[in-house]
Amino acid sequence: MSARSDHTQVPGAVHGLPNGFEANAVLPLPVEQAPRPAGFRGGRLWGVVRALRPRQWVKNGLVLAAPLAAGEVFDPDVMGPTAVAFLLFCLSASGVYLVNDSIDVEEDRRHPRKRYRPIAAGLVPRPLAVALAVVLFAVALTTAVLLTRPALAGVLGSYVVIQLAYCVFLKNQPVIDLAVVASGFLLRGIAGGVAAGLWLSQWFLLVAAFGSLFMVAGKRYSEFVLVGDEAATRKTLQEYSASYLRFVWSLSAGVAVTAYCLWAFEMAEIQDGVPWATISIAPFVMAILRYARDVDKGAAGAPEEIVLHDHVLLVLGALWVLTVGLGVFGV
């Protein structure tokens, strides 16, 4: 006589799961705060500093792009407003980060790295973060009107409105989310020219726009490779595939390189002596290829991390700035 189990197996169910859960059901990940660091690093003041994300202020260096391309980077009348634009973008961007992290606190706690962000870790209360963001926005917009040109306040206002819309609902819209994040880089480049009253060429805008899209698509691709949708922290990742993100990243890199080459050849025609603008194509393309290598490895989670940690990329960037500067200033 054969033994018979007293437990009845329900088709499609797993023993030990609550009623109503299927065997292939995806259970929500637990939401837990990261452990609080010991000492000063676990205090509120340090948490506020970290929540402002000062390491990401390196992206605001894009405000120097327009004065550099125009050859006016050392003009005091240009550098003064440009420096102010840099500082105001730091304030505005930090305000956006505070709002974004306040909204995404539950999702960040499911992420292997984002769970250590100060708001997600409970170091900075959400009401304090939102109040500080409002103060930063007000200071940035008011200072832009008083110390530079009202047009800079318009650029900053556009940046804040677009990014807040992204934080609230646009981040969940496939393709639109890529364009919105890329617009943040583009507006930084425009801000430098607007603050100093410089004319922005069509080539500059094309390179800035598609170069920004290249970095954003690369960041999403890295997230897809390293995290995918298993961490349930970015809904739009579920709408993309690796091949699609590769397509966007390749297309944007191709347009950016083409536009830059056309600008360089145009500049070479009006420059005497060594064709530095044409020579600058080499470090520019190699820097794009180097960054693409990091993207392909899934190591481009944040552009500023790549820029600060890839020494070869830093050298290529320095060579590019040098050759462009020599060409613009007619050396």
PELINFEN-V83726 format. One line per field, one symbol per residue. phi: phi as a letter, one per 40 degrees, with the letter a starting at -180 (. if undefined). Layout:
phi=???
//
This chain:
phi=.ccbccccccdgbbchccdgccccccccccbbccccccgcccccccccccccfccccdccccccccccccgbcbcdcccdccccccccccccccccccccccccdcccccccbccccdcccgcbccdcccccccccccccccccccbbbdccccccccdcccccccccacccbdgcccccccccccccccdcccccgccbcccdccccccccccccccccccccccbgbccfbaccdccbbdcccccccccccccccccccccccccccbbcgccccccccccccccccccccccccgbbdadcccccbccccccccccccccccccccgc
//
